[in-house]
């Protein structure tokens, strides 16, 4: 089988899987979704996923050892900006600028 065919098969399987997950979510009974614990967890899941993604992208490496590099400095700058209650765009700009500066100095 060619690489192109494999790619289209992967796309089709992914599409069917996404549809199945969406259908599963729609089939959950409303009385279950109204429970306070479920509501609270539903509000916390996106935050937990974002934190995990940030940690993996900042400290992850191909050989499964944590890496501390310019990305960690950018994350620290963003954390400081958040503690200072800076607007979101300032937080992002601080992270980008510090990361770029550390990479420029290290190069």
FENMOFEN-V590059 format. One record per residue. RES is the residue in one small letter. PSI is psi in degrees with one decimal (999 if undefined). Layout:
BEGIN
res=(RES & RES)
psi=(PSI & PSI)
END
This chain:
BEGIN
res=(x & x & x & x & x & x & x & x & x & x & x & x & x & x & x & x & x & x & x & x & x & x & x & x & x & x & x & x & x & x & x & x & x & x & x & x & x & x & x & x & x & x & x & x & x & x & x & x & x & x & x & x & x & x & x & x & x & x & x & x & x & x & x & x & x & x & x & x & x & x & x & x & x & x & x & x & x & x & x & x & x & x & x & x & x & x & x & x & x & x & x & x & x & x & x & x & x & x & x & x & x & x & x & x & x & x & x)
psi=(143.9 & 164.3 & -36.5 & -42.7 & -40.2 & -39.6 & -45.4 & -34.1 & -43.2 & -39.9 & -43.8 & -43.0 & -40.8 & -42.6 & -44.5 & -41.0 & -42.8 & -42.5 & -41.0 & -41.8 & -41.9 & -44.1 & -38.9 & -41.8 & -36.5 & -20.9 & -0.5 & 132.1 & 143.1 & -34.9 & -29.9 & -37.7 & -18.0 & -6.7 & 139.7 & -38.7 & -42.3 & -41.5 & -43.3 & -43.7 & -38.3 & -30.7 & -25.8 & -22.7 & -47.0 & -38.1 & -42.8 & -40.9 & -41.2 & -40.8 & -42.8 & -43.0 & -42.1 & -44.5 & -43.4 & -42.5 & -27.8 & -44.5 & -4.0 & 152.9 & 168.7 & -30.7 & 16.1 & 18.5 & 139.3 & 142.8 & 131.3 & 113.7 & -153.7 & -29.8 & -36.4 & -37.8 & -39.9 & -40.2 & -40.4 & -40.0 & -39.5 & -39.7 & -41.4 & -44.2 & -37.7 & -41.0 & -30.6 & 4.7 & 40.4 & 153.8 & 158.3 & -44.8 & -33.3 & -38.9 & -47.4 & -44.3 & -40.6 & -44.2 & -44.3 & -46.8 & -43.6 & -41.9 & -46.5 & -40.4 & -43.8 & -40.3 & -37.7 & -40.7 & -38.2 & -22.2 & 999)
END
